[in-house]
Amino acid sequence: MISFYEKYAQEKNFEIIFVSSDNDEESYDEYYKEMPWLKLDFEHSDVKDKLEEKFQVNGIPKLVLIDGKTGEYLCDDARDYIQSKDKTAENFPWKSDAKEEKHKDKDCILL
């Protein structure tokens, strides 16, 4: 994930925001320390809970893609695209299989 981010974030105009499911801040800090992207601070568990509900997070890791300008939910399987479906971000920003319509020139956020 780090190499994908470092290679494509600027070119494709996206940001990743780490949202943790850790039970304590020490574990959270330890896990996050190598990540080059933004994070939702640990103390904002209320926001994390709302995001989990909104994006139906049933397990971790989960990587969703939303449009940074409109808040439109684009893709709920972004991790699959990074790992196998589109490793070179050629078709970024992605839409989940049920949402195949392509979007261009959008600022995107991965959560």
VODOFI-826360 format. One record per residue (C-alpha): residue in three letters; z negated, x, y negated. Coordinates in steps of 0.25 Angstrom, whole numbers, padded with zeros to 4 digits, always signed. Each point is the difference from the previous one (the first is absolute). Layout:
<nodes>
alaZXY ...
</nodes>
This chain:
<nodes>
met+0000+0000+0000 ile-0003+0011-0010 ser+0013+0007+0002 phe+0007-0013-0002 tyr-0008-0003-0012 glu+0003+0014-0006 lys+0015+0000+0003 tyr+0003-0014-0005 ala-0011-0006-0009 gln+0007+0005-0013 glu+0014-0002+0004 lys-0002-0014+0005 asn-0011-0004-0011 phe-0011-0004+0009 glu-0015+0002+0001 ile-0010-0001+0012 ile-0014-0005-0002 phe-0010+0003+0011 val-0009-0012+0003 ser-0011+0004+0009 ser-0007-0007+0011 asp-0011+0010+0002 asn-0014-0004+0001 asp-0006+0010-0009 glu+0005+0008-0012 glu-0002+0014+0007 ser+0010-0004+0011 tyr+0009-0006-0011 asp+0000+0013-0008 glu+0002+0009+0012 tyr+0012-0008+0005 tyr+0006-0001-0014 lys-0002+0015-0004 glu+0014+0005+0005 met+0008-0012-0006 pro+0009+0002-0012 trp+0001-0014-0004 leu-0009-0010-0008 lys-0012-0008+0006 leu-0008-0012-0001 asp-0014+0005-0003 phe-0010-0003+0011 glu-0009-0008-0008 his+0011-0011-0002 ser-0002-0006+0014 asp+0002-0014-0006 val+0014+0004-0004 lys+0002+0006+0014 asp-0004-0013+0006 lys+0009-0008-0008 leu+0012+0009+0003 glu-0003+0000+0015 glu+0000-0015-0001 lys+0012-0001-0008 phe+0008+0009+0009 gln-0006-0004+0013 val-0005+0013+0004 asn-0004-0001+0014 gly-0001+0015+0004 ile+0001+0013-0007 pro+0008+0008-0004 lys+0009-0011-0007 leu+0010+0004-0010 val+0006-0012-0009 leu+0010+0001-0011 ile-0001-0008-0012 asp+0009+0000-0013 gly-0008+0007-0011 lys+0006-0008-0011 thr+0000-0014+0006 gly-0011+0001+0011 glu+0010-0006+0010 tyr-0004+0003+0014 leu+0012+0008+0006 cys-0004+0006+0013 asp-0011-0001+0010 asp+0004+0011+0009 ala+0003+0012-0009 arg-0006+0009+0009 asp+0010-0003+0011 tyr+0011+0003-0011 ile-0006+0014-0003 gln-0002+0004+0014 ser+0013-0005+0007 lys+0009-0011-0007 asp+0003+0008-0013 lys-0006+0014+0000 thr+0009+0004-0012 ala-0003-0012-0009 glu+0015-0003+0000 asn-0003-0015-0001 phe-0013+0001-0008 pro-0005-0010-0005 trp-0001-0007+0013 lys-0002-0014+0004 ser-0007-0004+0013 asp+0010-0005+0010 ala-0002-0015-0004 lys+0003+0005-0014 glu+0013+0007+0001 glu+0005-0002-0015 lys+0002+0014-0006 his-0007+0003-0013 lys+0004+0012-0009 asp-0006+0007-0012 lys-0014-0005+0002 asp-0013+0007-0002 cys-0007-0002+0013 ile-0014+0002+0005 leu-0005+0003+0014 leu-0014-0005+0004 
</nodes>
